[in-house]
C-alpha cells in the first residue's frame, strides 16, 4: 500500500513535467479511455496474475484468522482494496511517457516526459482504496476486540457460576454437618434423660426397701 509521501511525490512529478511536445506524444496522451478496472465489481484483469491474487488472499486469511463470515468478508475486502491500490500505482507509473530526444535535447542531456491527463484520477483511486482498506482493517480489529471482550465476559460468568456452585455445595456440607451434630446432641440428651430416669427408679426402689426393713 502506498504512503501519503509516495502519493505526494507523484503529484510533484506531474507538476514538474513539461508535458507532451511532439504531435505524436500529444496524440498518444490524448487517448485517455484506458480500461483500468477500478470501478464496479472487483475482478482480476487479464493483464494481471490471478494466481498471485489468490496467493495474497490466502496469505491474508491465514494471517488474520477470521472467526466468522463477517470477519472473513472484511479480510477479503482488505485484500481486494490492497490489490486495486497497487493497480492504481501501476497505472500512475504508466502515465509518465518519455519523449524521444531531439538533437538539442541530446546536446543539453535533457529528457522530456509527457504526463497523461488521467494521472490525478488514478491517484484518487489509490487514495480511495487505501482508505477503504483502512476502514475494513479497523472494523475487523473492532469486531475482534468485541469478540475477545465477550469471551472474557463469558469466562468470568462461567467462573462466577462455578464459584456459586462451590459455595452452595459448601453450605450444603455445613448444613449436613449441623444436622448430624444436632442428631448426635439429641441422642446424647436422650441418653442423659434415660440415665436420670434409671437413677430415679433405683433411688425410689432403695427407699422402699429401706422403709420396709
Secondary structure, DSSP 8 states (H G I E B T S, - for coil): ---HHHHHHHHHHHHH-----SHHHHHHHH--------SSS----TTS-HHHHHHHHHHHHHHH--SSHHHHHHHHHHHHHHHHHHHHHHHHHHTEEE----HHHHHHT---EEE-TTHHHHHHHHHHHHHHHHHHHHHHHHHHHHHHHHHHHHHHHHHHHHHHHHHHHHHHHHHHHHHHHHHHHHHHHHHHHHHHHHHHHHHHHHHHHHHH-
